[in-house]
Amino acid sequence: MDYLTALLLGLVQGVAEWLPISSEAMVTLVGQFVAGLTYQDALTMAIWLHLGTFLAALVYFKREVWNLVTGKDLKLLMFLGVATVLTGLIAMPLLMLAFSVEIPQSWGTLGIGLLLITMAFLNKKKKGGVVKEATWEKALPVGVAQGFAALPGLSRSGLTVATLLAEGFSLEAAFRLSFLMSLPVTLGVQLVLPLLRGGFVVTGPMMVGGLVAFLVGLATIGGLLKVARQKDFFKVTLALGVLVSLLGLGLMFF
């Protein structure tokens, strides 16, 4: 893989990670059909690039992370802990499956879009959702949902945001919690990646791609959260759902 390909894939990851679409799927598809990578190599790069957006989220949420590390927000720490354990139990076998079986991307993306549209209508009367504390009980369903996002065709952000919306969180709170949930999971996947891919070696282009994913991710994460703060919860969520659904339909032709 050359540096130009790595730059392109890093750009895709930096933008797609925060959207309710599968950034893993988008990077894998671009790697295969634009850069000519094999499915396994494209998927490996997609997983690696999550390290860049992990660092972007770590920088953006540095205050929240500091409160977690120092024990100032024990409820959120418990929420993230329970969600991470459930995610790991489900995601590990699915990750191994993902490397051995090429899974279609379109159905998962379309499903996430339809799920977001459903959540928009179900929460229409809530005027932006009901903000609730992130207790450990709330972590159970969203932790399970995040685990299934290990499959390339499913969006981690889309699944977790839709689940949190169903639990009564506002759109902004759902995105914020979803991004915080990504931190321990992404770090864990990076640690096991060498085990999933024997002979895994970090190359110069991979480092460049990771740096681009970090810079682009840091520049775009705030923009999505700003959109999520809009008072018209229904229109914003519905628009996201429609866009993701159209993307899923488009992927059926690739």
HUMOUR-V868279 format. One line per field, one symbol per residue. ss: DSSP state (h for helix, s for strand, l for the rest). A space follows every 50 residues. Layout:
BEGIN
ss->???
END
This chain:
BEGIN
ss->llhhhhhhhhhhhhhhllllllhhhhhhhhhhhlllllhhhhhhhhhhhh hhhhhhhhhhlhhhhhhhhllllhhhhhhhhhhhhhhhhhhhhhhhhhhh lllllhhhhhhhhhhhhhhhhhlhhhlllllllllhhhhhhhhhhhhhll lllllhhhhhhhhhhhllllhhhhhhhhhhhhhhhhhhhhhhhhhhllll lllhhhhhhhhhhhhhhhhhhhhhhhhhllllhhhhhhhhhhhhhhhhhh hlll
END
